[in-house]
Amino acid sequence: MDPSHFRGHVGKRLEDGQRPPGPCGRPRGCRQRRCLLKGCARLFGPKCPQARYCSKACQQAARRWRQGRSSRTYRASDHGRAKRREQARRQRERQREQRLAQTSTEPPVPATSLLAAAESPAISSSEPAAAPAGAASATSDAAVASADGSASRVGQRPALGSDDFELRRCARPGCYVWFAVKHDHSSKRFCSVACRLALRRVLDREARYRARRRRWRWQRMKQRRRPPDTS
């Protein structure tokens, strides 16, 4: 199609790839499409040829999904793990300082109580001495930490998968379904065929649009390079 077809009606030249608006307000030639976000998938008239989502709410939901996916990828990297270990170390130091501050602010034991305790009869060796409250709580915390190894780590998340398989999240925006793959190098990215076809349909449409833009730009450049008619 001739690129001059996409010139404005008042003589204004449109940008590369931009089309004049139709009677419904959206660019001409942009047919109705389905929203890419999982759970919505409703038909809408796009205002931009590269539009993927039907509303601002769907765009924000897709943005939250991408942020969660990127943050999980970063936490699994070496740099993310090192940064998390540093954060956990600082958290343990703050907790230790808080415990020391609490023990330093406790009121001192009066001398009369110490004198009464000295004059009281000695406790028989057969009965175990009562441990302080702080020591008892520390002992219980240590027992819980030893019983559960993950409790000794601040912010430790449970491991996903096992030695036989690995868990992955679906690559379709808005899909939070986890599925199992046999190994790390598996090419499976989607939880179902519907999610795979939905994203494939969008990527193919965008690839065709980019190819049309390159073709229009090349035709426009050929028209500019054409020598003037001097006959």
C-alpha positions as CSV (number, residue, x, y, z in Angstrom):
1,M,0.0,0.0,0.0
2,D,1.2,3.5,-0.8
3,P,2.6,5.2,2.3
4,S,1.0,8.5,1.2
5,H,-2.3,6.9,2.1
6,F,-1.5,7.5,5.7
7,R,-1.2,11.3,5.4
8,G,-3.6,13.5,7.3
9,H,-6.6,15.0,5.6
10,V,-5.4,18.6,6.3
11,G,-1.9,18.0,4.8
12,K,-0.2,17.2,8.0
13,R,2.3,14.3,7.8
14,L,1.9,11.6,10.4
15,E,4.8,9.9,12.2
16,D,6.3,6.6,11.0
17,G,3.8,3.8,11.6
18,Q,1.0,6.2,12.8
19,R,-2.4,5.9,11.1
20,P,-5.2,8.4,10.8
21,P,-8.0,7.8,13.3
22,G,-11.2,6.1,12.2
23,P,-14.8,7.0,13.1
24,C,-14.6,5.1,16.4
25,G,-11.5,7.0,17.6
26,R,-8.9,4.2,17.1
27,P,-6.4,4.0,14.3
28,R,-7.6,2.7,11.0
29,G,-6.8,-0.9,10.4
30,C,-6.5,-1.9,14.1
31,R,-9.1,-4.6,14.5
32,Q,-10.5,-5.6,17.9
33,R,-8.3,-7.9,19.9
34,R,-8.3,-9.7,23.2
35,C,-6.6,-8.5,26.4
36,L,-3.4,-10.4,27.1
37,L,-3.8,-10.4,30.9
38,K,-4.9,-13.8,32.2
39,G,-8.4,-13.6,33.8
40,C,-9.6,-10.7,31.5
41,A,-9.2,-11.8,27.8
42,R,-12.0,-9.5,26.7
43,L,-12.3,-7.8,23.3
44,F,-11.3,-4.1,23.0
45,G,-10.6,-1.6,20.4
46,P,-6.9,-0.6,20.7
47,K,-6.0,3.1,20.5
48,C,-2.4,2.1,19.7
49,P,-1.2,-0.6,17.2
50,Q,1.0,-2.1,20.0
51,A,-1.7,-2.1,22.7
52,R,-1.8,-5.4,24.7
53,Y,-4.3,-4.6,27.5
54,C,-7.8,-3.2,27.5
55,S,-7.6,-0.8,30.4
56,K,-5.3,0.9,32.9
57,A,-6.2,-1.6,35.6
58,C,-5.0,-4.5,33.4
59,Q,-1.8,-2.5,32.6
60,Q,-1.1,-2.0,36.4
61,A,-1.8,-5.7,37.1
62,A,0.6,-6.7,34.3
63,R,3.2,-4.3,35.7
64,R,2.9,-5.8,39.2
65,W,3.3,-9.3,37.6
66,R,6.5,-8.2,35.8
67,Q,7.9,-6.6,39.0
68,G,7.3,-9.7,41.0
69,R,8.9,-11.9,38.3
70,S,12.0,-9.7,38.0
71,S,12.4,-9.4,41.7
72,R,12.3,-13.2,42.1
73,T,14.9,-13.6,39.3
74,Y,17.1,-11.0,41.0
75,R,16.8,-12.7,44.4
76,A,17.9,-16.0,42.8
77,S,21.1,-14.4,41.3
78,D,24.4,-14.3,43.1
79,H,24.3,-10.6,43.6
80,G,20.8,-10.7,45.0
81,R,21.7,-13.5,47.5
82,A,24.8,-11.6,48.7
83,K,22.7,-8.5,49.2
84,R,20.1,-10.5,51.1
85,R,22.8,-12.0,53.4
86,E,24.0,-8.5,54.1
87,Q,20.5,-7.3,55.0
88,A,20.0,-10.4,57.3
89,R,23.4,-9.6,59.1
90,R,22.3,-6.0,59.7
91,Q,18.9,-7.2,61.0
92,R,20.6,-9.6,63.5
93,E,22.9,-6.8,64.7
94,R,19.8,-4.5,65.3
95,Q,18.1,-7.3,67.2
96,R,21.2,-7.9,69.4
97,E,21.5,-4.1,70.1
98,Q,17.8,-4.0,71.1
99,R,18.2,-7.0,73.5
100,L,21.2,-5.3,75.1
101,A,19.3,-2.0,75.5
102,Q,16.4,-3.8,77.2
103,T,18.7,-5.6,79.7
104,S,20.5,-2.3,80.5
105,T,17.2,-0.5,81.2
106,E,16.0,-3.1,83.7
107,P,15.8,-1.8,87.3
108,P,18.6,-3.0,89.7
109,V,17.8,-5.6,92.4
110,P,17.4,-3.9,95.8
111,A,20.0,-4.8,98.5
112,T,17.3,-5.9,101.0
113,S,16.2,-8.7,98.7
114,L,19.8,-9.8,98.3
115,L,20.3,-9.9,102.1
116,A,17.1,-11.9,102.5
117,A,18.2,-14.4,99.9
118,A,21.6,-14.8,101.7
119,E,19.9,-15.5,105.0
120,S,17.4,-18.0,103.6
121,P,18.3,-21.7,103.9
122,A,20.4,-23.1,101.2
123,I,18.7,-25.0,98.4
124,S,19.4,-28.7,98.5
125,S,21.7,-30.0,95.8
126,S,19.0,-32.6,94.7
127,E,16.8,-29.8,93.4
128,P,17.9,-28.0,90.2
129,A,18.4,-24.2,90.5
130,A,15.8,-22.1,88.7
131,A,17.2,-20.4,85.6
132,P,16.5,-16.7,85.0
133,A,13.7,-15.7,82.7
134,G,16.0,-14.3,80.1
135,A,18.1,-17.5,80.0
136,A,15.0,-19.6,79.7
137,S,13.7,-17.6,76.8
138,A,17.1,-17.8,75.1
139,T,17.2,-21.5,75.6
140,S,13.8,-22.0,74.1
141,D,14.7,-19.8,71.1
142,A,17.8,-21.9,70.6
143,A,15.8,-25.1,70.8
144,V,13.3,-23.9,68.2
145,A,16.1,-22.7,65.9
146,S,17.9,-26.1,66.2
147,A,14.6,-27.9,65.6
148,D,14.0,-25.9,62.4
149,G,17.1,-24.9,60.5
150,S,15.3,-22.3,58.5
151,A,14.3,-20.3,61.7
152,S,17.9,-19.3,62.2
153,R,17.9,-17.4,59.0
154,V,16.2,-14.0,58.7
155,G,13.9,-13.8,55.7
156,Q,14.6,-17.3,54.5
157,R,12.1,-18.5,51.9
158,P,11.2,-22.2,51.4
159,A,13.1,-23.8,48.5
160,L,11.0,-24.4,45.4
161,G,11.3,-27.8,43.7
162,S,13.5,-30.7,44.6
163,D,16.4,-32.7,43.2
164,D,14.0,-34.4,40.8
165,F,12.2,-31.4,39.3
166,E,12.1,-27.6,39.4
167,L,9.1,-25.2,39.8
168,R,8.6,-22.4,37.3
169,R,6.0,-19.6,37.0
170,C,4.0,-19.2,33.8
171,A,5.4,-16.6,31.4
172,R,2.0,-15.2,30.5
173,P,1.3,-11.8,32.1
174,G,-1.1,-12.1,35.0
175,C,-0.6,-15.9,35.4
176,Y,0.7,-17.0,38.8
177,V,0.5,-20.7,38.2
178,W,3.6,-22.8,39.1
179,F,4.4,-25.9,37.1
180,A,7.2,-28.5,37.3
181,V,10.0,-29.1,34.8
182,K,12.4,-31.9,34.7
183,H,15.6,-29.9,34.6
184,D,16.9,-26.3,34.6
185,H,17.5,-26.2,30.8
186,S,13.9,-27.1,29.9
187,S,12.3,-24.8,27.3
188,K,8.9,-25.1,28.8
189,R,7.6,-21.6,29.8
190,F,3.8,-21.9,30.1
191,C,1.5,-23.8,32.3
192,S,-1.0,-24.6,29.6
193,V,-1.5,-24.5,25.8
194,A,-4.0,-21.6,26.2
195,C,-1.4,-19.3,27.8
196,R,1.2,-20.3,25.2
197,L,-1.1,-19.5,22.3
198,A,-2.3,-16.2,23.9
199,L,1.3,-14.8,24.1
200,R,2.3,-16.3,20.7
201,R,-0.6,-14.5,19.1
202,V,0.5,-11.2,20.5
203,L,4.2,-11.6,19.6
204,D,3.3,-12.7,16.0
205,R,1.0,-9.6,15.6
206,E,3.7,-7.3,16.9
207,A,6.3,-8.9,14.6
208,R,4.1,-8.4,11.6
209,Y,3.5,-4.7,12.6
210,R,7.3,-4.1,12.8
211,A,7.8,-5.7,9.4
212,R,5.2,-3.4,7.9
213,R,6.8,-0.4,9.4
214,R,10.2,-1.3,8.0
215,R,8.6,-1.9,4.6
216,W,6.8,1.6,4.7
217,R,10.0,3.2,5.7
218,W,12.0,1.6,2.9
219,Q,9.4,2.7,0.3
220,R,9.5,6.2,1.6
221,M,13.3,6.3,1.4
222,K,13.1,5.0,-2.2
223,Q,10.7,7.8,-3.1
224,R,13.1,10.4,-1.7
225,R,16.1,9.0,-3.6
226,R,14.3,9.0,-6.9
227,P,16.0,11.6,-9.2
228,P,13.8,14.6,-10.2
229,D,12.2,14.5,-13.6
230,T,14.0,17.1,-15.8
231,S,12.3,16.3,-19.1
